[in-house]
Amino acid sequence: MRKKLLIGILLIAISYIGYRIFFSATVENTFPFSKADNVELVFYKEVQEEGANLKKFSQVPIKKKVKLNDAEKQELFEILYKEECSFNSAAACYLPRHALVFTKQNDTIGIIEVCLECLTMKVTEGIEWKEMCDEKVAKLDKLFKSKQ
């Protein structure tokens, strides 16, 4: 009986490790990174109060757009999908000043809107995202400031 239990636990552990190795999130298998030709960091002219919306995004006043290179896209992916959160603090404001716009053949396929002040993101349909936290916000803030 103990031998069967030990074998069962071992099989579960091996399966879990295999899953993490072969099916963990990468740029190549995580939408919208996997489908986008370009990723742009957008700085809003003024604070926006609505969440990410493909239909209304073309009406948002833009101060500046910066196309991210492959290394910056990878860095952004690591922050959003790989960074582990140890502490979460959030505010109720949601007044975003930045967006990440993913395009394919000049068509917008996804938007991740970011409010650094309240540690919140809003995303367009189809984008899975993990929680925001102090560590992620600090790294995003550094990335955004380097592009201003």
Stockholm file with secondary structure:
# STOCKHOLM 1.0

chainA/1-148         MRKKLLIGILLIAISYIGYRIFFSATVENTFPFSKADNVELVFYKEVQEEGANLKKFSQVPIKKKVKLNDAEKQELFEILYKEECSFNSAAACYLPRHALVFTKQNDTIGIIEVCLECLTMKVTEGIEWKEMCDEKVAKLDKLFKSKQ
#=GR chainA/1-148 SS CHHHHHHHHHHHHHHHHHHHHHHSCCGGGSTTTTTCSEEEEEEESSCCCSCCCHHHHTTSCEEEEEECCHHHHHHHHIIIIICCCSCCCCCSCCCCCEEEEEEETTEEEEEEEEETTTTEEEECTTCCCCCCCHHHHHHHHHHHHHTC
#=GC SS_cons         CHHHHHHHHHHHHHHHHHHHHHHSCCGGGSTTTTTCSEEEEEEESSCCCSCCCHHHHTTSCEEEEEECCHHHHHHHHIIIIICCCSCCCCCSCCCCCEEEEEEETTEEEEEEEEETTTTEEEECTTCCCCCCCHHHHHHHHHHHHHTC
//
